[in-house]
Amino acid sequence: MATRIGIVDDHRLFREGLKVLLATVDDFAVVAEADSAQAGRAIIKHEGLDVLLVDWRLPDIPGDIFLREVHRNRPSLPLIALTMFGDAQHVEQAFAAGAAGYVCKSLGFSDLVQAIRRVRSGGRYVPSGFAEFAERNASHHPIQSNDGSLRQLLTLREREVFRLVVYGLSTKEIAFHLGMSGRTVETHRGRLLRKLRVHSTADLVRLAARYGLLEP
């Protein structure tokens, strides 16, 4: 039986090329696609979907936030993050969000095929040298940073709220994406302001730009 694959990526040319390549694999079939997180919410309802490929740079919300949302609603659906980033921080974010695989777009098509087969069979696929990040996040143990950045000061949840606040999302929208109440969002927002010793969203945006947290 063919592995039924969904693709969420806003670049049409990339999606079309990926579909052509995946069609060359006898037991693969692309059955759904979307160009945004909003459109992606419709395809995850596809009951026959076996694996979902998600671009890290979605136009409406950060890719890892969408991964978390999908994982919350379809926990048994294997997710693969497709990204240009090959650093530890992004690997950590992807697996903490519920990804089962992490594939850099600079790799070859054979790597993606291997990743799809691996996650379809219940395993995990990570870039060479990053296996420890997947293992730690699989056990829900956060990875600590010693780089002196905000990653030491803020919890994972606070960083997620931080990023969505500076993206301009409302409390209601943040609550929806992160699966929490509006009151909890406001609690995290208050903690952010206190921890970072700032007084407004504008201050948060300036800090986000300084620490690179505006990068999806």
Secondary structure, DSSP 8 states (H G I E B T S, - for coil): --EEEEEE-S-HHHHHHHHHHHTTSTTEEEEEEESSHHHHHHHTT-TT--EEEEES--SSS-HHHHHHHHHHH-TTS-EEEEES--SHHHHHHHHHTT-SEEEETTS-HHHHHHHHHHHHTT--B--TT-HHHHHHHHTT------SSSHHHHS-HHHHHHHHHHHTT--HHHHHHHHT--HHHHHHHHHHHHHHHT--SHHHHHHHHHHHTTT--
